[in-house]
Amino acid sequence: MTKRKGKAELIDVKELLQRDEDFLRAALQALAQAALQAEMTETIGAAKGERTETRLAYRSGYYSRSLITRVGTLELQVPQDRDGRFSTELFQRYQRSEKALVGTLAEMYVQGVSTRKVKAVTEALCGHAFSASAISTINKSLDEALRAFAERRLDEPFPYLILDARYEKIREGGVIRSQVLIAVAVDSEGRRQVLGVDLANGESRTSWRDFLLGQKERGLFGVEFVVSDDHEGLRQAIREVLSGAAWQRCYVHFLRNALGHLPRKLADDCLQELRWIYDRRELVEVRRDIAAWLAKWQAKHSKLCDWVEENIEETLTYYRLPLAHHKHMKSTNMLERFNQELKRRTHVVRIFPNKESCLRLVRALVVETHENWLEGTRYLNMQHLTEHKKEALRQAA
């Protein structure tokens, strides 16, 4: 039985591959249909036609439902059961970011700030042209849901906090570059959460302070360790709002900054040797290797060595944490990868027609990632932090 099923699925894939023009849409439709069937099986405790004592309900046909995606409209058959147990989040969760994208593109089209390409994309996504009232309807319900996420209470401690910003282009009185401020945290169970996303005119102390105060007003507490780059406005805001937390300067940004203290096109491997220091397990090893590195390169690159000696201590704060957490908490790499994914998915818009449309799309994508993180595997084992604190207290006693 299983062998025949696998062969049938292989034949279906071959057929999809032969339809070049519709392959992506058909492949995604097959995947979504399979996900619905798997959800139904999990809900009722039995596969289709399976006889088992664990069965909770019986299937009762299907109803048709369209799902609008970037590759076209998928026509799906949603399974039903006799008792009404089955409910899927596939449509709601997938279309949240799709609606944000469609709403933004459509808004550009209606405002006349786009090209024929935008009109073609929006009509391909939804199958019809847009009026201002239609766009208002699309965006109203979406904005309410995203606002609820952005204003939700933060009722649990977040020991680790990572802060970063990225640019988006917005058309307001001419094209401007607006900062998207993002705060990601690791909760007491070791799962990542997106705490907040907002727009600002720049990375000033005031912008970051207001952003962080907004998180505290929503209940943010228990922050012990903050990771960010060395932007002066951000540093000042952290000292002011999160004064009790230890600050880690991202070592990756630090190494990039070091390039400014070397001649261009330098072939020396001094920075590579400096990078290797951050793989040491103990702080005593780090200090020994830094001293050796300074002694080796001081004569040739005195400017760089003086700068490193003055600033490197800010990049070593992560040695206060358990060894198992070093890799993840010595830089903002995790958040930067997240920002790269946001950039990839907002790139289709290029220039947002206004701040509202930018924030709508970014927050919709953020919520999607936030939910995936909560449902995925733990990012860190926070029991390591608990044991680390106990050991520190024993040594201090």
Secondary structure, DSSP 4 states (H G I P E B T S, - for coil): -HHHHHHHHHHHHHHHHH-GGGHHHHHHHHHHHHHHHHHHHHHHTS-TT---TT----EEEEEEEEEEETTEEEEEEEEEETTS-----HHHHHHHHHHHHHHHHHHHHHHT-S-HHHHHHHHHHHSS---HHHHHHHHHHHHHHHHHHHT----S--SEEEEEEEEEEEESSSEEEEEEEEEEEE-TTS-EEEEEEEEESS--HHHHHHHHHHHHHTT-----EEEE---HHHHHHHHHH-TTSEEEE-HHHHHHHHGGGS-TT----HHHHHHHHTT-SSHHHHHHHHHHHHHHHTTT-HHHHHHHHHHGGGG-GGGGS-HHHHHHHSSSHHHHHHHHHHHHHHTTTSEESSHHHHHHHHHHHHHHHHHHHHHS--SS-THHHHHHHHHHHHHH-
